[in-house]
Amino acid sequence: MDFNSIFAERTKKLTISIINEVSELPYSDKVSVIRKQIFRSSSSVAANYRAMCRARSEKEKYAKICIVVEEADETVFWLEVIEEVNMISQVKIDEMMKESLEILKVAASYKIKLRSKIE
């Protein structure tokens, strides 16, 4: 497997992990708002990374990786909120946060590399 396939799989696994963990929470207004936002941002990371891998040009790749970075950062934000309102166990938060931050760092680094390629 190449790096793009491995990384696309990692982003999808994180999305699935978040969906499985947050879906278990009983309904409340608080949970409903957070659930919707973190599902959207984490799935956007996975979907846009996958789209970036199929981009037709360096500029299109750059545009998609910019979305990946933005949505990965938003996913980290929602995980911080989930942690601060004690919605799920600290162990699960730590696992998901670690993976989210790694994805964010890798995507941000790749964004910088692509920017220098197209300038």
Salt bridges, closest charged atoms under 4 A:
GLU9 OE1 - LYS12 NZ 3.67
GLU58 OE1 - LYS117 NZ 3.77
GLU60 OE1 - ARG56 NE 3.06
GLU71 OE1 - ARG40 NH1 3.07
GLU74 OE2 - ARG40 NH2 2.41
GLU95 OE1 - LYS92 NZ 3.74
GLU99 OE2 - ARG10 NE 2.74
GLU102 OE1 - ARG10 NH2 2.71
GLU102 OE2 - LYS98 NZ 3.29
